[in-house]
Amino acid sequence: MTPLAGIALKVLSALAFTFMSAAIKWLGDRYPVGQVVFFRSAFALVPLSLWLAWQGSVLAAIRTSQPGGHLLRGLISTAGMGLGFAALAALPLSDAIAIGYASPLITVVLAALLLGEVVRIYRWTAVAIGFLGVLVMLYPTLGSGAGAAGSGAAWGAIAALLAACCSAAATIQVRRLTRTERTGAIVFYFTLLSTGLGLLTLVFGWRLPDGADLAVLIATGILGGIGQILQTESFRHADASVIAPFDYTSLIWALPIGWVLFGQLPDRYVLAGGILVAGAGLFVIWRERRLGLARARNVESGAQKSL
């Protein structure tokens, strides 16, 4: 594996997802969330299909033995996608992205509860600090500043936090699927299902987009598909524990994009809370890497003793 290539691909995927989020933020609340979910998913199939074809046999790549598992993952992820899009419409770009950083911390909790993973005091402490950071970020909208921030921002903050919970639950389900399923199948069936679920919302009323908005809606799908491909490929070049910290570069991109396009910068609460959440997440990732290296040494030592 070539770690630098994996890191570069991860950073590029974060950039693609940030531009996708900015496009959704630019659309605002002019279009129903279900309509945005449909375009984000349907047009992601374009780069995804090209990538699968380039990888080899498409049918072999999407063959599955767990349709129910894919259905569950798709429902969770689509719900999270819709909640995330609603948050982007109500919050500054950097705020929505920063609150989403709670997802890895929630994943630790769910892994202990649902997968039976052993979580020791170090990671529980990091999770507690991270959740404190989330509370700091939410304070202006859910605390004493809620009246000034407006009920729309408060609901946006709640939606962002719920989206992070869905993302964490989807991560747990993906971990289960990776035991038997190929990456191509996991990505393909999620994209296909979210496209169908988004299309079902047509009965609740969609708005006919003009030319500019149509281009932006299509771009959300293309950017999302490219981001998924880059992220998937990054894991082929480096361990997850090496490249995971570079998820946080999305906030680096979000700050100038949010300022230039929307004239928005995060307040001191979001900056302080974001630092706490990112720091806790980085510690969890570092701890996972240390434990992984220790387990690898123990396995190697045991193998040598058996020779």
C-alpha positions as CSV (number, residue, x, y, z in Angstrom):
1,M,0.0,0.0,0.0
2,T,1.1,3.6,-0.6
3,P,-0.2,5.7,2.3
4,L,0.5,9.1,0.7
5,A,-1.8,8.1,-2.2
6,G,-4.5,7.0,0.2
7,I,-4.2,10.3,2.1
8,A,-4.4,12.3,-1.1
9,L,-7.5,10.4,-2.2
10,K,-9.1,10.9,1.2
11,V,-8.5,14.7,1.1
12,L,-9.9,14.9,-2.4
13,S,-13.0,12.9,-1.4
14,A,-13.5,15.4,1.5
15,L,-13.2,18.3,-0.9
16,A,-15.7,16.7,-3.3
17,F,-18.2,16.1,-0.4
18,T,-17.7,19.7,0.8
19,F,-18.5,21.1,-2.6
20,M,-21.5,18.8,-2.8
21,S,-22.7,20.1,0.6
22,A,-22.1,23.7,-0.6
23,A,-24.3,23.0,-3.7
24,I,-27.0,21.7,-1.5
25,K,-26.7,24.7,0.8
26,W,-26.9,27.0,-2.2
27,L,-30.2,25.3,-3.2
28,G,-31.5,26.1,0.3
29,D,-35.1,25.2,1.0
30,R,-36.3,25.9,-2.5
31,Y,-36.8,22.2,-3.2
32,P,-38.2,19.4,-1.1
33,V,-35.6,17.3,0.7
34,G,-36.8,14.1,-1.1
35,Q,-36.2,15.8,-4.5
36,V,-32.6,16.7,-3.5
37,V,-32.0,13.1,-2.2
38,F,-33.2,11.8,-5.6
39,F,-30.9,13.9,-7.7
40,R,-28.0,13.4,-5.3
41,S,-28.4,9.6,-5.6
42,A,-29.6,9.2,-9.2
43,F,-26.7,11.1,-10.7
44,A,-24.2,9.5,-8.4
45,L,-24.9,6.3,-10.4
46,V,-23.2,7.9,-13.4
47,P,-19.6,8.0,-12.1
48,L,-20.3,4.9,-10.0
49,S,-21.4,2.8,-13.0
50,L,-18.3,4.0,-14.9
51,W,-16.1,3.1,-12.0
52,L,-17.6,-0.4,-11.6
53,A,-17.3,-1.0,-15.4
54,W,-13.6,0.0,-15.2
55,Q,-13.1,-2.3,-12.3
56,G,-14.2,-5.3,-14.3
57,S,-17.4,-7.3,-14.3
58,V,-20.3,-5.2,-13.1
59,L,-22.5,-8.2,-12.3
60,A,-19.7,-9.8,-10.2
61,A,-19.1,-6.5,-8.4
62,I,-22.8,-6.1,-7.3
63,R,-23.6,-9.8,-6.5
64,T,-25.0,-10.0,-3.0
65,S,-26.0,-12.6,-0.5
66,Q,-27.5,-10.1,2.0
67,P,-30.3,-8.1,0.3
68,G,-31.9,-7.5,3.8
69,G,-28.6,-6.1,5.1
70,H,-28.4,-3.7,2.1
71,L,-32.0,-2.7,2.6
72,L,-31.4,-1.8,6.3
73,R,-28.2,0.1,5.5
74,G,-30.0,2.0,2.7
75,L,-32.9,3.0,4.9
76,I,-30.6,4.3,7.6
77,S,-28.3,6.1,5.3
78,T,-31.1,7.7,3.2
79,A,-32.7,9.0,6.4
80,G,-29.4,10.4,7.4
81,M,-28.9,12.0,4.0
82,G,-32.3,13.7,4.2
83,L,-31.6,15.0,7.7
84,G,-28.2,16.2,6.7
85,F,-29.6,18.1,3.7
86,A,-32.3,19.7,5.9
87,A,-29.5,20.8,8.3
88,L,-27.5,22.4,5.5
89,A,-30.5,24.4,4.5
90,A,-30.9,25.8,8.0
91,L,-27.3,26.2,9.2
92,P,-24.1,27.7,8.0
93,L,-22.1,25.3,6.0
94,S,-19.2,25.0,8.5
95,D,-21.7,24.5,11.4
96,A,-23.5,21.6,9.8
97,I,-20.2,19.9,8.9
98,A,-18.8,20.4,12.4
99,I,-21.8,18.9,14.1
100,G,-21.5,15.9,11.8
101,Y,-18.1,15.2,13.3
102,A,-20.0,13.6,16.2
103,S,-20.6,10.6,14.0
104,P,-17.3,8.7,14.8
105,L,-18.0,9.2,18.6
106,I,-21.5,7.8,18.3
107,T,-20.0,4.9,16.3
108,V,-17.9,3.9,19.3
109,V,-21.0,3.8,21.5
110,L,-23.0,1.8,19.0
111,A,-20.1,-0.6,18.4
112,A,-20.0,-1.4,22.1
113,L,-23.8,-1.8,22.3
114,L,-24.5,-3.6,19.1
115,L,-21.3,-5.4,18.1
116,G,-20.0,-6.2,21.6
117,E,-16.7,-4.4,21.0
118,V,-14.6,-3.8,24.1
119,V,-14.4,0.0,24.7
120,R,-12.0,0.9,27.5
121,I,-11.8,4.0,29.7
122,Y,-9.5,5.9,27.2
123,R,-12.1,5.8,24.4
124,W,-15.0,6.4,26.7
125,T,-13.3,9.5,28.0
126,A,-12.7,10.7,24.5
127,V,-16.3,10.1,23.7
128,A,-17.4,12.1,26.7
129,I,-15.2,15.0,25.8
130,G,-16.5,14.9,22.2
131,F,-20.1,15.0,23.3
132,L,-19.2,18.0,25.5
133,G,-18.0,19.6,22.3
134,V,-21.3,18.8,20.6
135,L,-23.1,20.5,23.5
136,V,-20.9,23.6,23.1
137,M,-21.7,23.8,19.4
138,L,-25.4,23.4,20.0
139,Y,-25.5,26.0,22.8
140,P,-26.2,29.0,20.5
141,T,-29.3,27.4,18.9
142,L,-30.6,25.1,21.7
143,G,-29.4,27.0,24.8
144,S,-29.9,30.6,25.8
145,G,-29.2,31.9,22.3
146,A,-32.0,29.9,20.8
147,G,-34.3,32.8,20.5
148,A,-31.8,34.9,18.6
149,A,-30.7,32.1,16.4
150,G,-34.3,31.3,15.4
151,S,-36.3,28.1,15.5
152,G,-35.1,27.2,12.0
153,A,-31.5,27.1,13.2
154,A,-32.5,25.0,16.2
155,W,-34.3,22.4,14.1
156,G,-31.3,22.5,11.7
157,A,-28.9,21.7,14.6
158,I,-31.2,18.8,15.8
159,A,-31.3,17.5,12.2
160,A,-27.5,17.6,11.9
161,L,-27.1,15.7,15.2
162,L,-29.7,13.1,14.1
163,A,-27.9,12.8,10.7
164,A,-24.7,12.1,12.6
165,C,-26.5,9.3,14.6
166,C,-27.8,7.8,11.3
167,S,-24.3,8.0,9.8
168,A,-22.9,6.1,12.9
169,A,-25.6,3.5,12.6
170,A,-24.9,3.1,8.9
171,T,-21.2,2.6,9.7
172,I,-22.1,-0.2,12.0
173,Q,-24.2,-1.9,9.4
174,V,-21.5,-1.4,6.7
175,R,-19.0,-3.2,9.1
176,R,-21.4,-6.1,9.2
177,L,-21.8,-6.1,5.4
178,T,-18.1,-6.0,4.7
179,R,-17.7,-9.5,6.2
180,T,-19.3,-11.0,3.1
181,E,-20.0,-8.2,0.6
182,R,-17.9,-6.4,-1.9
183,T,-17.4,-2.6,-1.7
184,G,-19.0,-2.1,-5.1
185,A,-22.2,-3.9,-4.0
186,I,-22.4,-1.9,-0.7
187,V,-22.1,1.4,-2.5
188,F,-24.3,0.4,-5.5
189,Y,-27.3,-0.9,-3.5
190,F,-27.3,2.1,-1.2
191,T,-27.2,4.5,-4.1
192,L,-30.0,2.6,-6.0
193,L,-32.2,2.4,-2.9
194,S,-31.8,6.0,-2.0
195,T,-32.7,7.0,-5.6
196,G,-35.9,4.9,-5.3
197,L,-36.8,6.4,-1.9
198,G,-36.2,9.9,-3.1
199,L,-38.4,9.2,-6.2
200,L,-41.2,8.1,-4.0
201,T,-41.5,11.6,-2.5
202,L,-42.6,12.9,-6.0
203,V,-46.2,12.3,-4.8
204,F,-45.7,14.9,-2.1
205,G,-44.9,17.6,-4.7
206,W,-41.7,18.5,-6.4
207,R,-40.7,21.9,-7.8
208,L,-39.7,22.2,-11.5
209,P,-36.1,23.5,-11.4
210,D,-34.8,26.2,-13.7
211,G,-31.7,25.6,-15.8
212,A,-29.2,26.8,-13.2
213,D,-30.8,24.9,-10.3
214,L,-31.1,21.8,-12.5
215,A,-27.3,22.0,-13.1
216,V,-26.7,22.3,-9.4
217,L,-29.0,19.4,-8.6
218,I,-27.1,17.2,-11.1
219,A,-23.8,18.4,-9.8
220,T,-24.7,17.2,-6.3
221,G,-25.0,13.7,-7.6
222,I,-21.9,13.8,-9.7
223,L,-19.8,15.2,-6.8
224,G,-21.3,12.7,-4.4
225,G,-20.5,9.8,-6.7
226,I,-17.0,11.0,-7.2
227,G,-16.5,11.5,-3.5
228,Q,-17.7,8.0,-2.8
229,I,-15.3,6.5,-5.4
230,L,-12.3,8.5,-4.1
231,Q,-13.1,7.5,-0.5
232,T,-13.4,3.9,-1.4
233,E,-10.2,3.9,-3.4
234,S,-8.4,5.6,-0.5
235,F,-8.8,2.5,1.6
236,R,-7.0,0.5,-1.0
237,H,-3.8,2.5,-0.5
238,A,-3.7,2.9,3.3
239,D,-5.2,1.6,6.5
240,A,-8.4,3.2,7.7
241,S,-6.7,4.4,10.9
242,V,-4.1,6.3,8.8
243,I,-6.5,8.1,6.5
244,A,-9.5,8.6,8.8
245,P,-8.1,11.8,10.4
246,F,-8.2,13.5,7.0
247,D,-12.0,13.5,7.1
248,Y,-11.5,16.6,9.2
249,T,-10.0,18.5,6.3
250,S,-13.7,19.1,5.2
251,L,-13.9,21.9,7.7
252,I,-10.8,23.5,6.2
253,W,-12.6,23.6,2.9
254,A,-16.0,24.6,4.4
255,L,-14.6,27.7,6.1
256,P,-13.5,29.6,2.9
257,I,-16.4,28.1,0.8
258,G,-19.0,29.2,3.4
259,W,-17.4,32.7,3.6
260,V,-17.1,33.3,-0.2
261,L,-20.4,31.8,-1.3
262,F,-22.7,32.6,1.7
263,G,-20.9,35.2,3.7
264,Q,-21.0,32.9,6.8
265,L,-18.3,32.1,9.3
266,P,-18.7,29.9,12.4
267,D,-19.0,31.6,15.7
268,R,-16.8,31.0,18.7
269,Y,-19.0,28.2,20.1
270,V,-18.8,26.2,16.9
271,L,-15.1,26.7,16.7
272,A,-14.5,25.7,20.3
273,G,-16.9,22.8,20.2
274,G,-15.5,21.7,16.8
275,I,-12.0,21.6,18.2
276,L,-13.2,19.4,21.1
277,V,-15.1,17.0,18.8
278,A,-12.3,16.8,16.3
279,G,-9.7,16.3,19.0
280,A,-11.7,13.5,20.6
281,G,-12.2,11.9,17.3
282,L,-8.5,12.0,16.4
283,F,-7.7,10.5,19.8
284,V,-10.2,7.6,19.2
285,I,-8.6,7.0,15.8
286,W,-5.0,7.1,17.3
287,R,-6.1,4.7,20.0
288,E,-7.6,2.3,17.5
289,R,-4.4,2.3,15.6
290,R,-2.3,1.6,18.7
291,L,-4.6,-1.3,19.6
292,G,-4.5,-2.6,16.1
293,L,-0.7,-2.6,16.1
294,A,-0.6,-4.3,19.5
295,R,-3.0,-7.0,18.3
296,A,-0.8,-7.5,15.2
297,R,2.3,-7.9,17.3
298,N,0.6,-10.4,19.6
299,V,-0.6,-12.5,16.6
300,E,2.9,-12.4,15.1
301,S,4.5,-13.3,18.4
302,G,2.1,-16.2,18.8
303,A,2.8,-17.5,15.3
304,Q,6.5,-17.4,15.9
305,K,6.2,-19.3,19.2
306,S,4.2,-22.0,17.4
307,L,7.0,-22.6,14.8
